[in-house]
Amino acid sequence: MAQAVEEWYKQMPVITRSYLTAAVVTTIGCSLEIISPYHLYLNPRLVVKQYQFWRLVTNFLYFRKMDLDFLFHMFFLARYCKLLEENSFRGRTADFFYMLLFGATVLTGIVLLGGMIPYLSESFAKIIFLSNSLTFMMVYVWSKQNPFIHMSFLGLFTFTAAYLPWVLLGFSVLVGASAWVDLLGMIAGHAYYFLEDVYPRMTGRRPLKTPSLIKALFADDPVVVARPADVRFAAPPVDERHED
């Protein structure tokens, strides 16, 4: 059993493995009181006035207390982050990292701006960790890129992947969780999907082109498609054979 888990962990792509490891270590460290959540949460005042810039990152790593909700989000993080990195972003590690960076930036910006809006500021002030929202963003992007896959929710009913975010949003509401967290993830995910997949098809321009600096950080492996051994190709035209 331990060997199977180790093998599963080693086979994870680099971004998924790194993020999952950081999230688990951070959450366990807080549960054991090795790390204090008060040093991790998003606090704009401390970031600006006391230069605690790490909070812009650490608030995406802590998934609250270790309970059923924690396991639930770890499952979705491991599953959909891995599916995106291995399929949609296969051979494009830099682009996948940029997607997460874009999502984290959008989520942070929404919370900061929301905190300035009357009647909404109180709700946004309660959102001090955005880890769940970033996970939900990945689920949303995957569902948009794979809308026709058939899925089942707890064996109760089946649906296509296009409705997965809405099913999970409804489940969060039923168990008493904050809908704001999931909605923020959906907003960030839709912003990425529109700018990366929809807008380029409409205009021919790609506004979310990965910066060369980020590409330089990752050595993307080329995707090699193996040719089946039993495939036979026709002989070249007579004209080409004469030219040789």
N, C-alpha and C positions, 0 to 999 in steps of 0.2 A: 504493500500500500504506500509506504513512504517513498519507495523507489519510483512508483508511478506518478506520485505528486511531484517529485523532483524532476522527472522527465518532462511532465506537463509544463512545469515552470520554466525549464531551460528552453523549451521549444517556443515560448512566447517571443514575439518580435520585441525589439529593444525598447520602444517607447511605452508599449503596454506593460512590459515587465518592470520598467523603471517607475512608472506612475503607480502601478499596483503595489510595488514594494514600498515606495515612499508613503503611500496612504496607509497601508497596514502598520508599518513601523511607527508612524506618527500617531495613529489612533491607539495602538497598544501602549505606546509611551505615555500618552495622556491618561489612559485607563489605569496604568501602574503608578501614576503621579510622578513619572520621571520628567515629563514635559508638562508645562502648564498651558492650557488652552488660552489663557489670558495673554500669552506671548505670541499667539498665532492668529487670532481673529482679525478681521478687516476693520481697521480704525483709521479713517482718513486723517484725523487730527494728528495722530502719532506718526503717521507716514510722512506728512508734510512738515510738521514742526519739530519732530525728534528724529527724522530720517530713518525710521524703522521700515525700510523698503521691503524687508523679507516678508512682511505681512501680506503683500500683494501676491505672494506665492503660497505661503503656508496656509492661508485660508482655504485653498483648494485641496489640501492634503488631509485635513481632519474631518472625519465622518461621524462625529459625536460619539456617544457611548457604544460599546460593543454589545449589540443586541440583535434581534431579528432584522431590524431595519438596516443595521450595518452589514449583515450578511447579504441582505437583499441587494444593496448597492454595490457591494464587492462583486457579486455575481454579474450584475449588469456592466460594471466597469471592465471586468475580465473578459466577458463575452463580446460586447459590442465594440469596445476599443480594439480588441484583437481582430474581430471581423473586418473592421474598417482598415486597420493597418495591413492586414494580410491580403485583402481583396481590392477594395477601392483605391488604396494607396500603396499597393504592392510595388516595391522598387522605388518608392517616392517618400522615404522617411522624412526628408526635410519638409515636404508639402504637408505631411500629417502633423508634424510638430507645429508648423505654421497655423494649421487649422485650430489646434488646441490653444495656441497663443492668441489667435484672433478671438476665439470663444471666450477665453479668460478676460481679454481686454473689453469685449462687449459687455460681459456680465458685470465687471467692475464698474464700467461707465454707467450702466443702467442703475445700479445701486447708488452710486454717488449722485447722479442726477435726480433719482427718485427721492433721495433724502432732502432735496431742496424744494420739492413740490408740496404746497400746502395740502392737507388732508391725506396725503400719501406718505409723507415723511415718517410718520410713526410706524407704518408697516414696513417700510424699507430699512428703518433703523434696527429692526429686529433681525435682519438678514446679515449676519456677521461671518458666516461661512458659506462659500459658494461651491463646495465640492460636489454636493448632490446636483446642483444646477449644471455643472460642467459634464457630469456623467449623463444627465438627461439630454444634454445637447448632442452627445455622441449617439444616443439612442435615436434621437430625432433625425440626424443626418443619415444614419444607416437606414432608417425606415423610408426616407425619401429616395434613397438610391436603390432600394430593393422593395418596391411597393407591392409586388404581387406574390411574395412568399407567404404561404399559408402558415398560420401560427395558432397555438392553443393557449388559453390562459387558465392555468390550474386545472386543466381538463374539463372546465365548465362549458366553454364555448370556443368556437374557432373564428378567426378573422384574418384578414390580410395584413401584412406588415405596415401598410400605409396608416392603419388605425392604431398601431402599437402605442405611440405617445399618448393618445387620448384614452386608451384603456388603462395605462399606467397612471395617468392623471386622475381618472375616476377612482382607481383603487386607492390612491393617496388620500383623496377626499373621504372615502369610506372609512379608512383607518384613522382619520383625524389628523393627518399630516397637513402641513401648510401647502396650499395649492400654488402660492407665489413662487416657491422654489422650482417646481416643475415648469411653471409658465415661463419663468426667466430662461430656463434651459431651452424651451421651445422657441422663444424669441431669438436667442443667440443662434440656435441651430438653423432656423429659417433664414436668418440674415446671411449665414454662411452659404446655405444651399442656393439662395437666390443669386448672390454675387459670384459664386463659383460655377454653378451649373445652368441657371436660367438666364442671367444677364449676358454671359458670353454668347449664348445661342441667339439672343435677340440683337446684339450689337456687334459681335465679333471681337469685342474687347474683354480682357480679363483683368478686373481691378485687383484681384487678390493674388497676383503673381508673387510667388515666394521670393523674398529678397535674396540676393546672391550671398550675403553674409551668413544667412541661415543655411543655405545650400552648402556653403563651405564647411559647416560644422558636421555635416553628415555625408558619409561616402555611400551614396545610394548604389546598390547592386543592380545591374541591368537585368531586366526580366527576360529569361531565356525560355522560349517555347520549344519543347522537344518534338522532333519529327518522328512519327510512328515508323517502326522498322519495316512494316509490310506495305507502305505506300510506295507506289511506283509512279514515276513521272515520265511523261511522254518525251520521246526523243526530240531534240531541237529541230527547227525547220531546216530544210535542205540548204537554203541560202546561208544560214548561220554556220552550218557545218563546212560549207565551202570557204567561208571567210576564215575559219580556224586553220 
